[in-house]
Amino acid sequence: MSRPDTWKNWEGRTVDGRFPLRQWLGNSEHSAVFLTERPGQASQKAAIKFVELNGGDPEREASRLRAAANLSHPNLIRILANGRCQVDGTPFLYAVMEYAEEDLAQILPQRALSAAEVGDMLPPLLDALSYIHDKGFVHGHIKPSNVQAVQDQLKLSSDQVIAAAEPNLARKRMGVFDAPETATGTISAAADVWSLGVTIVDALTQNLPSQGQTDPGVPKDIPEPYRGIVRDCLHLDPAMRCSVSDIRARLKPGAASAAARESIAESKYRPESVSEPEPAGKGKMLGIGAILVIVAAMVVWGLWPKAKPQPAAAPAATEQPAAPPAPSTGKTMPPAGAAGAGGAVRHQSLPDIPTSAMRTISGTIKISIHVDVDASGKVTNAKLKSSGPSRYFSGRALKAAQEWEFSPPEVNGQPVASAWLIQFHLRRSGVQASSERVTR
């Protein structure tokens, strides 16, 4: 059942009499995810995940999923419904969950996160982990594909959460995101801390820590306090790892400089091994959405609540325009005047982008959109010509371009259809727009 074309054939079916499978989103060897609708709310998107019941204890897995569905935290993906079904004679568990627009695994193949962005990412993750651990559970699968965004909130997946006291020999170590002790079926809060440490390294460097018989080295270019946090997350001995509360304390203002002083002091007494970066992309865990043709690069971080400034978090280099552009309000701006011979812009709109999303931009995102305009000056078709790395920003720009209006050029005194190229330049400080008439 692992072939993508097999799963894709499920599109159009209805599961359990109430969950239509609108679109195949991706799959692993024994599971697949589809776009569906929220129970009783046909207009609202949800994701439904199927896990093949291939041996093991089906009732135990169903009970685990029901327990996970009872968890409720603002930074956990909510499980809206769950159950068991058969498709073509094969038994499955399913979980209907909040639909996440993006995940971290979609971003990292495009770029690493800045220290400031990691500073925004960690507090909600730590809050979710603290809640899970306090309830007697562990996550067991922290990695970039499970760090997700739902509308304006960062959330951690919840469908694989398991009771901390429950040994699980079926969960073998699959890669560096899994703590070494999981090879024996041991899953604990300390194992979650290991996985979080690996995720921080991956987010900041696009590479994974080395694996061996000693504690992984920490790349020297990781800034404090993250370097010290990662070092204390990645001890082979679970008892030596820091806790979630330790990490939270080290993220507070003033903790970064203290961690840096500690690191300098330690370097006087012992050398520190440094892992050699792996080739970009090696060992990556692809997220559910990573199989899409176009992956987004920025929306997650734009949707996250802004955390308090981190003293050690060097801001990403930002291209500063000579003069501040107009703010991105999404409202109609004054006409831009003539653009090209014959015809002019009569009405233009800028992308409606939240301020929190604009703050995530490093440098300039350039988006070009070709629009066809009828003889009345209305846009009849808009198509992306170049979109940069972000599906989120491109979608907002495309919507804005469709609202433009033009004074059409004339031929023999009669208005005629035309074509235009609209360009949006998105910077942290705002959005600029320009346009030129082109050949249809």
NORUR-V468008 format. One record per helix or strand of 3 or more residues. SS is the DSSP state (A for helix, B for strand). FROM is the first residue (numbers start at 1). TO is the last residue. If there is no record, write none. Layout:
BEGIN
((SS;FROM;TO) (SS;FROM;TO))
END
This chain:
BEGIN
((A;4;8) (B;23;27) (B;31;38) (B;41;52) (A;58;69) (B;79;87) (B;90;98) (A;104;108) (A;115;134) (A;144;146) (B;147;150) (B;153;156) (A;180;184) (A;189;205) (A;226;233) (A;238;240) (A;244;250) (A;255;267) (A;288;291) (A;299;303) (B;344;349) (A;355;358) (B;364;373) (B;378;386) (A;391;401) (B;405;407) (B;418;427) (B;430;438))
END
